Amino acid sequence: MSHDHDHGSVTTNRTKLAWAFGITATILVAEVIGAFLTNSLALLVDAAHMLTDATGLLLALTAATLIMRRPTSKRTWGFRRAEVLSATLQSALLLGVGVYALVDGIRRLFEPTEITGGGLLIFGIIGLLGNVASMFILASGKDDNLNMRAAFLEVVNDALGSVAVIISAIVISTTGWMRADSIAAMLIAALIIPRALKLLGETTHILLESTPKGLDLEDVRAHLVAHPQVITVHDLHASQIASNLPILSAHVVVDDAAFHNGAAASLLGELQSCVAQHFKVSIEHSTFQIESHSHQTPEHERHD
């Protein structure tokens, strides 16, 4: 099967990421200025979150550029895994910001600082408008791969963070209760941490070359063995190179007669069609080693 992927979709996503990065970087500068002017932890945390978003979007933009490169003899899958590495770094950055917001928010509950509510409201609205714009830009590509999903989640989290900043600004302006800022910061953390952990788990699952989610290898084995010419299947492996790119390999043992009557040749095509069409996870990149029953290929570590 060809290793080519949809370059049109990648180019479109790269343009979306570039726009989202430009908007986010502009808001970042505004929020940093606003955090110093208002002395707001919630706005500072949101600015730090925005910094990770800008960094994450830059990583995503870089990954979207790299995965357009074609495979070579040195990198047989090209840079397809760049999207997974990018998403991993983005989720790690998000997790760091979430933990910081939670810890410092708790500290400020006991040591509240004076905050300018009016200025905080203005910068919160600016942040929200920018984040909503980025969300609309990235929404149509969020299901294309983990890289785009991570980028979309970052701007969604930032938009929710801006909402928390706006609410805290209104509370401070109307009641003078400064601890609203700390609570807003902790709410932002509560939104960030679970999503970051979930995304980190998904990317780690791929990097550890675990079986793709939704694919039951025992079901695959049983279906392959059910073929009338197959005696047994061993060293069955399945993993994932990147989003929407699962791969599978297996040693398939057949009767010796299959090599004499030509059945082994047609069996290979049937097995490849089977794993590409029969299961919930379609595997178009499969490798099967057909072995005769009298001479099975030994491996250093057998996986029955």
Secondary structure, DSSP 8 states (H G I E B T S, - for coil): ------HHHHHHHHHHHHHHHHHHHHHHHHHHHHHHHHT-HHHHHHHHHHHHHHHHHHHHHHHHHHTTS---SSSTTTTTTHHHHHHHHHHHHHHHHHHHHHHHHHHHHHS-----HHHHHHHHHHHHHHHHHHHHHHHTTTTT-HHHHHHHHHHHHHHHHHHHHHHHHHHHHHH--THHHHHHHHHHHHHHHHHHHHHHHHHHHHHTT---TT--HHHHHHHHHTSTTEEEEEEEEEEEEETTEEEEEEEEEE-GGGGTSSHHHHHHHHHHHHHHHSSSS---EEEEEEEETTB----SS---
